């Protein structure tokens, strides 16, 4: 059996030291992603190869922004700060304008996954 080392709670004989204790991991002060990020993945969570696809983001009927997907299934909306304060609708389409998915993104998120 290994020798156990006593934690340094006590200093010189009869004098106690105060040691600050933490209660686990600290929470970040704000969202980790500061702009809305959307991933398009299959049912197993694997991103699609989305080269040539783009997305349009709407607040109600007002177009907020369009953006292109990268080849790893990710689209980034630079005009939308997170955590989102209102719900959005996203339409995903290819270069010819064919709409593949339309989803609603709820308020209070920083990232969203479109599955399928």
C-alpha positions in Angstrom: 0.0 0.0 0.0 1.3 3.4 -0.9 2.0 6.1 1.7 -0.8 8.7 1.7 0.2 12.3 1.9 -1.9 14.5 4.2 -3.3 17.6 2.4 -1.9 20.9 3.6 -4.8 22.0 5.8 -2.6 22.7 8.7 0.5 24.8 9.0 2.7 25.1 12.0 1.6 23.1 15.1 -1.7 24.6 16.3 -2.2 27.0 13.4 -4.8 26.4 10.7 -4.5 27.6 7.2 -7.6 28.3 5.1 -7.6 26.5 1.7 -10.0 27.7 -0.9 -12.1 24.7 -2.1 -13.7 24.6 -5.5 -17.0 22.8 -6.3 -16.1 21.4 -9.7 -15.7 22.9 -13.1 -16.4 26.6 -13.6 -19.2 27.7 -15.9 -18.4 30.0 -18.8 -19.7 33.5 -18.4 -21.3 33.6 -21.9 -22.0 31.4 -24.8 -19.1 29.4 -26.2 -20.1 30.1 -29.8 -20.8 33.8 -30.3 -22.6 33.5 -33.7 -25.3 31.1 -34.7 -23.8 27.9 -36.1 -25.9 25.2 -37.8 -24.8 21.6 -38.6 -26.5 19.3 -41.2 -26.0 15.7 -40.1 -27.4 12.3 -40.8 -29.3 10.2 -38.2 -26.0 9.0 -36.7 -24.7 12.5 -36.2 -22.2 12.3 -39.1 -22.0 15.6 -41.1 -23.0 15.5 -44.7 -20.6 16.7 -47.4 -22.4 20.0 -48.1 -20.2 21.4 -50.8 -22.4 23.6 -53.0 -25.3 24.0 -50.5 -26.4 27.2 -48.9 -28.9 28.3 -46.3 -31.3 31.2 -45.8 -32.2 32.3 -42.3 -35.6 34.0 -41.7 -37.1 35.8 -38.7 -40.8 35.4 -39.5 -41.0 36.4 -43.2 -38.0 38.7 -43.1 -34.7 37.4 -44.6 -32.0 37.8 -42.0 -29.0 36.4 -43.9 -27.9 33.8 -46.4 -24.7 31.8 -46.0 -22.8 28.9 -47.7 -22.2 25.6 -46.1 -18.6 24.4 -45.9 -17.9 20.9 -47.0 -18.1 19.6 -43.4 -21.9 20.3 -43.0 -21.5 23.6 -41.1 -23.0 27.0 -41.9 -22.2 30.1 -39.9 -24.5 33.1 -39.6 -22.3 36.1 -38.7 -25.2 38.5 -38.2 -26.9 36.5 -35.6 -25.5 36.7 -32.0 -26.1 34.0 -29.5 -27.8 33.0 -27.4 -30.6 33.7 -29.9 -33.4 35.9 -28.6 -36.1 35.0 -31.2 -37.0 31.8 -33.1 -35.7 31.6 -36.7 -36.6 29.5 -39.7 -33.8 28.0 -41.8 -34.1 26.8 -45.4 -31.4 24.6 -46.8 -31.0 24.5 -50.6 -28.6 23.6 -53.4 -27.2 25.8 -56.2 -30.2 25.2 -58.4 -32.6 26.5 -55.7 -34.1 23.2 -54.7 -35.1 23.3 -51.0 -33.9 20.2 -49.1 -35.0 21.1 -45.5 -36.9 23.8 -43.7 -36.6 23.8 -39.9 -37.4 26.1 -37.0 -34.6 27.1 -34.7 -35.9 28.0 -31.2 -34.8 31.1 -29.2 -32.1 30.6 -26.7 -29.6 28.5 -28.6 -26.0 29.0 -30.0 -25.9 26.0 -32.2 -28.5 23.8 -34.0 -28.4 20.5 -35.8 -30.5 19.7 -38.8 -30.9 15.9 -38.8 -31.5 14.1 -42.1 
